[in-house]
Amino acid sequence: MTRQSRSGGDVAVVVLAAGKGTRMKSRLHKLLHPVAGRPMLEYVLRAVEPLAPVRILVVVGHGAGAVRERFADFDLEFVPQEQQLGTGHALMMTRPLLEDFDGDILVVNGDGPLVTSDTFAELLKAHRGRRPGMTFLSYLVDDPSGLGRVIRDAEGCVLRIVEDGDLEAAEAAIREIIPGCFLFDRRVFQVADAFETDNAQQEHYITDLPGLYLERGLGVEAVMGRDDAGRQVGVNTRAQLAVAESVLRARIRHRWLEAGVTMHAPETTLIDDTVELAADVTLETGVVLTGATRVGSGATIGANAVLNDAEVAPGEHVPPHTVQHRDDGRPSEPDTV
């Protein structure tokens, strides 16, 4: 995702990345925490890329410098949110750049690395097929605690979204939640002028927009997610980070198995998303492949080998327990095992 010219397309993307992430208890910006070899935010950026967005705007606040530096080579525009006054306020920071945009605006949280490109595509397809004022993604989960709930009427039509801290007792058992993915038509900034702060956090909630759209007589639709992002819709703690890591690594293993890679014990195999494997590669039990590792066709990696930034030639056999790990942090070409 290096900078390149864009053409065509009628969707702009806003990524919300300004939060402090204090629950991670880390000096590292929450969205820069690595998950299966990439920063958490990068998965979100890669997932929206197939939509061919005209612009990708990243709203930054706390730790903005670190985020800008890490993604300096990406085709992004950074929008500062000097005061963190809520997700709705973050969206409004993009108004000077998008108010005259005549397409749809996809707003996503930067801490949702599990939502897939296919799900974003389904959301966009549904939005453009039904043409409501806004469409958002939802999931049914076993434990909705801490998450915003989708409130519907007796006919199943969306009425509003309520954040966890503002739920009434009868609403707490609702299991339909939101991961923070919204598609708005071009009227979103006009609708957002009606934001209020009558809530537990006294902030502008982006989740108030369904109710505000409906007050104007504009349609609101929800699309139920069918990927496994419902297992962890956002990452705010180390425990949630571990769940996201587990899901992403399972996806990576499945992708390579489908591509013709043999794994003797997939559940013991760790492969970063940045690794490249050719067909007919064999990975014995306990293999760990990280960084820019490249493995040629027909190669075998012995049991419990750990390779980082390695290049394995086609047909080569890497002995069991081999350890090749670059830990000095300097960018370099891959080594040869």
For each residue, the residues with C-beta under 8 A, 3 or more apart:
1: 42 45 46 49 73 74 75
2: 73 74 75
3: 73 74 75
4: 75
5:
6: 9 52 53 54 55 75
7:
8: 52 54
9: 6 51 52 53 54 103
10: 54 102 103 104
11: 51 52 53 54 103 104 105 106 124
12: 53 54 55 56 57 98 101 103 104 105 106
13: 48 51 53 55 56 57 105 106 107 108
14: 57 58 59 91 94 98 105 106 107 108
15: 41 44 45 48 56 57 58 59 107 108 109 110
16: 19 59 87 90 91 107 108 109 110 180 206
17: 31 41 58 59 60 61 67 110
18: 59 60 61 62 64 81 84 90
19: 16 30 61 62 84 111
20: 30 61 62 63 84
21: 24 26 29 30 31 62 111 236
22: 25
23: 236 237
24: 21 28 30 33 236 237 238 241
25: 22 238
26: 21 30 33
27:
28: 24 32 33 66
29: 21 32 33 62 63 66 67
30: 19 20 21 24 26 33 40 111 235 236
31: 17 21 39 40 41 67 110 111
32: 28 29 39 40 41 63 66 67 70
33: 24 26 28 29 30 39 40 235 241
34: 37 38 39 40
35: 38 39 40 43 113 235 241 244 245 248
36: 245 248 249 252 271 272 273
37: 34 272 273 274 275 290 291
38: 34 35 42 43 272 273 274
39: 31 32 33 34 35 42 70
40: 30 31 32 33 34 35 43 44 110 111 113 235 241 244
41: 15 17 31 32 44 45 58 67 71 110 111 113
42: 1 38 39 45 46 71
43: 35 38 40 46 47 113 114 248 273
44: 15 40 41 47 48 108 109 110 112 113 115
45: 1 15 41 42 48 49 56 71 74 76
46: 1 42 43 49 117
47: 43 44 50 115 116 117 120
48: 13 15 44 45 51 53 56 106 108 117 120
49: 1 45 46 52 53 117
50: 47 117 120 121
51: 9 11 13 48 106 117 120 121 124
52: 6 8 9 11 49
53: 6 9 11 12 13 48 49 56 106
54: 6 8 9 10 11 12 101 103
55: 6 12 13 77 97 98 101
56: 12 13 15 45 48 53 74 75 76 77
57: 12 13 14 15 76 77 78 79 94 97 98
58: 14 15 17 41 67 71 76 77 78 79 110
59: 14 15 16 17 18 79 80 81 90 91 93 94
60: 17 18 63 64 67 68 78 79 80 81
61: 17 18 19 20 64 80 81 82 84 90
62: 18 19 20 21 29 84
63: 20 29 32 60 66 67
64: 18 60 61 67 68 78 80
65: 68 69
66: 28 29 32 63 69 70
67: 17 29 31 32 41 58 60 63 64 70 71 78
68: 60 64 65 71 72 78
69: 65 66 72
70: 32 39 66 67
71: 41 42 45 58 67 68 74 76
72: 68 69
73: 1 2 3
74: 1 2 3 45 56 71
75: 1 2 3 4 6 56
76: 45 56 57 58 71
77: 55 56 57 58 97
78: 57 58 60 64 67 68
79: 57 58 59 60 93 94 97
80: 59 60 61 64 93
81: 18 59 60 61 84 89 90 93
82: 61
83: 89
84: 18 19 20 61 62 81 89 90
85: 89 203 204
86: 89 90 197 201 203 204 205 206
87: 16 90 91 180 203 204 205 206 207
88: 91 92 192 195 203 204 205 206 208 209
89: 81 83 84 85 86 92 93 195 203 204
90: 16 18 59 61 81 84 86 87 93 206
91: 14 16 59 87 88 94 95 107 188 192 206
92: 88 89 95 189 192 195 204
93: 59 79 80 81 89 90
94: 14 57 59 79 91 97 98
95: 91 92 98 99 189
96: 99
97: 55 57 77 79 94 101
98: 12 14 55 57 94 95 101 105 189
99: 95 96 189
100:
101: 12 54 55 97 98 105 186
102: 10 186
103: 9 10 11 12 54 186
104: 10 11 12 124 127 128 183 184 185 186
105: 11 12 13 14 98 101 183 184 185 186 188
106: 11 12 13 14 48 51 53 120 123 124 181 182 183
107: 13 14 15 16 91 180 181 182 183 184 206
108: 13 14 15 16 44 48 112 115 120 180 181 182
109: 15 16 44 112 179 180 181 234
110: 15 16 17 31 40 41 44 58
111: 19 21 30 31 40 41 234 235 236
112: 44 108 109 115 179 180 181 229 233 234 235
113: 35 40 41 43 44 235 244 248
114: 43 227 228 229 231 232 233 244 247 248
115: 44 47 108 112 119 120 137 179 181 225 227 229
116: 47 119 120 227 229
117: 46 47 48 49 50 51 120 121
118: 121 122 227
119: 115 116 122 123 137 181 225 226 227 229
120: 47 48 50 51 106 108 115 116 117 123 124 181
121: 50 51 117 118 124 125
122: 118 119 125 126 223 226
123: 106 119 120 126 127 135 136 137 181 183 223
124: 11 51 104 106 120 121 127 128 183
125: 121 122 128 129
126: 122 123 129 130 135 221 223
127: 104 123 124 130 131 132 134 135 183 221 223
128: 104 124 125 131
129: 125 126
130: 126 127 135 219 221
131: 127 128 219
132: 127 135 213 218 219 220 221
133: 184 185 187 191 213 216 218 219 220
134: 127 182 183 184 185 188 209 210 213 218 219 220 221
135: 123 126 127 130 132 182 183 220 221 222 223
136: 123 161 178 181 182 183 210 220 221 222 223
137: 115 119 123 178 179 181 182 222 223 225
138: 150 176 177 178 179 222 223 224 225
139: 176 177 178 179 224 225 229 230 233
140: 175 176 177 224 230
141: 144 147 175 177 230 233
142: 175
143:
144: 141 147 149 164 174 175 176 177
145: 164
146: 164
147: 141 144 164 177 178 233
148: 161 162 163 164 177 178 207
149: 144 161 162 164 167 171 172 174 176 177 178
150: 138 158 161 174 176 177 178 222
151: 158 159 160 161 162 171 174
152: 155 156 157 158 159 176
153: 156 157 159
154:
155: 152
156: 152 153
157: 152 153
158: 150 151 152 210 214 220 221 222
159: 151 152 153 210 211 214
160: 151 208 210 211 214
161: 136 148 149 150 151 178 207 208 210 211
162: 148 149 151 166 167 168 171 207
163: 148 166 167 199 200 201 205 207
164: 144 145 146 147 148 149 167
165: 199 200 201
166: 162 163 199 200
167: 149 162 163 164 171 172
168: 162 171 172
169: 172
170: 173
171: 149 151 162 167 168 174
172: 149 167 168 169
173: 170
174: 144 149 150 151 171
175: 140 141 142 144
176: 138 139 140 144 149 150 152 222
177: 138 139 140 141 144 147 148 149 150 230 233
178: 136 137 138 139 147 148 149 150 161 181 207 233
179: 109 112 115 137 138 139 225 229 230 233 234
180: 16 87 107 108 109 112 206 233 234
181: 106 107 108 109 112 115 119 120 123 136 137 178
182: 106 107 108 134 135 136 137 206 209
183: 104 105 106 107 123 124 127 134 135 136
184: 104 105 107 133 134 187 188 209
185: 104 105 133 134 188 218
186: 101 102 103 104 105
187: 133 184 190 191 218
188: 91 105 134 184 185 191 192 209
189: 92 95 98 99 192 193
190: 187 193
191: 133 187 188 194 209 212 213 216 218
192: 88 91 92 188 189 195 204 209 212
193: 189 190
194: 191 212 215
195: 88 89 92 192 204 205 208 212
196: 204 208
197: 86 202 203 204
198:
199: 163 165 166 202 203 205 208
200: 163 165 166
201: 86 163 165 205
202: 197 199
203: 85 86 87 88 89 197 199
204: 85 86 87 88 89 92 192 195 196 197 208
205: 86 87 88 163 195 199 201 208
206: 16 86 87 88 90 91 107 180 182 209
207: 87 148 161 162 163 178 210
208: 88 160 161 195 196 199 204 205 211 212
209: 88 134 182 184 188 191 192 206 212 213
210: 134 136 158 159 160 161 207 213 214 220
211: 159 160 161 208 214 215
212: 191 192 194 195 208 209 215 216
213: 132 133 134 191 209 210 216 218 219 220
214: 158 159 160 210 211 217 218 220
215: 194 211 212
216: 133 191 212 213
217: 214
218: 132 133 134 185 187 191 213 214
219: 130 131 132 133 134 213
220: 132 133 134 135 136 158 210 213 214
221: 126 127 130 132 134 135 136 158
222: 135 136 137 138 150 158 176
223: 122 123 126 127 135 136 137 138
224: 138 139 140
225: 115 119 137 138 139 179 229 230
226: 119 122
227: 114 115 116 118 119 230
228: 114 231 247
229: 112 114 115 116 119 139 179 225 232 233
230: 139 140 141 177 179 225 227 233
231: 114 228 243 247
232: 114 229 235 240 243 244 247
233: 112 114 139 141 147 177 178 179 180 229 230
234: 109 111 112 179 180 240
235: 30 33 35 40 111 112 113 232 240 241 244
236: 21 23 24 30 111 240
237: 23 24 240 241
238: 24 25 241 242
239: 242 243
240: 232 234 235 236 237 243 244
241: 24 33 35 40 235 237 238 244 245
242: 238 239 245 246
243: 231 232 239 240 246 247
244: 35 40 113 114 232 235 240 241 247 248
245: 35 36 241 242 248 249
246: 242 243 249 250
247: 114 228 231 232 243 244 250 251
248: 35 36 43 113 114 244 245 251 252 273
249: 36 245 246 252 253 270 271
250: 246 247 253 254
251: 247 248 254 255
252: 36 248 249 255 256 271 272 273
253: 249 250 256 257 263 266 269 271
254: 250 251 257 258
255: 251 252 258 259
256: 252 253 259 261 263 271 277
257: 253 254 261 263 266
258: 254 255
259: 255 256 277 279
260: 279 280 281
261: 256 257 277 279 280 281 282 283
262: 280 281 282 283
263: 253 256 257 266 269 282 283 287
264: 282 283 284 285 303
265: 268 269 284 285 286
266: 253 257 263 269
267:
268: 265 285 286 287
269: 253 263 265 266 283 285 286 287 288
270: 249 287 288 289 290
271: 36 249 252 253 256 275 277 283 289
272: 36 37 38 252 275 289 290 291 293
273: 36 37 38 43 248 252
274: 37 38 290 291 292 293
275: 37 271 272 289 290 291 292 293 294 295
276: 293 294 295
277: 256 259 261 271 281 289 295
278: 281 295 296 297 298 299 314
279: 259 260 261 297
280: 260 261 262 297 298
281: 260 261 262 277 278 295 296 297 298 299 300 301
282: 261 262 263 264 299 300 301
283: 261 262 263 264 269 271 287 289 301
284: 264 265 287 300 301 302 303 304 305 320
285: 264 265 268 269 303 304
286: 265 268 269 303 304 305
287: 263 268 269 270 283 284 301 302 303 304 305 306 307
288: 269 270 305 306 307
289: 270 271 272 275 277 283 293 295 301 307 310
290: 37 270 272 274 275 293 306 307 308 309
291: 37 272 274 275 308 309 310 326 334
292: 274 275 309 334
293: 272 274 275 276 289 290 307 308 309 310 311 312 334
294: 275 276 310 311 312 334
295: 275 276 277 278 281 289 299 301 312
296: 278 281 299 312 313 314 315 316
297: 278 279 280 281 314 315
298: 278 280 281 314 315
299: 278 281 282 295 296 312 313 314 315 316 317 318
300: 281 282 284 316 317 318
301: 281 282 283 284 287 289 295 305 307 312 318
302: 284 287 305 317 318 319 320 321 322
303: 264 284 285 286 287 320 321
304: 284 285 286 287 320 321
305: 284 286 287 288 301 302 318 319 320 321 322 323
306: 287 288 290 322 323 324 325
307: 287 288 289 290 293 301 310 312 318 322 324 325 337
308: 290 291 293 324 325 326 327
309: 290 291 292 293 326 332 334 335
310: 289 291 293 294 307 324 334 335 336 337
311: 293 294 334 335 336 337
312: 293 294 295 296 299 301 307 316 318 337
313: 296 299 316 336
314: 278 296 297 298 299
315: 296 297 298 299
316: 296 299 300 312 313 337
317: 299 300 302
318: 299 300 301 302 305 307 312 322 337
319: 302 305 322
320: 284 302 303 304 305
321: 302 303 304 305
322: 302 305 306 307 318 319 337
323: 305 306
324: 306 307 308 310 335 337
325: 306 307 308
326: 291 308 309 330 332 335
327: 308
328:
329:
330: 326
331:
332: 309 326 335
333:
334: 291 292 293 294 309 310 311
335: 309 310 311 324 326 332
336: 310 311 313
337: 307 310 311 312 316 318 322 324
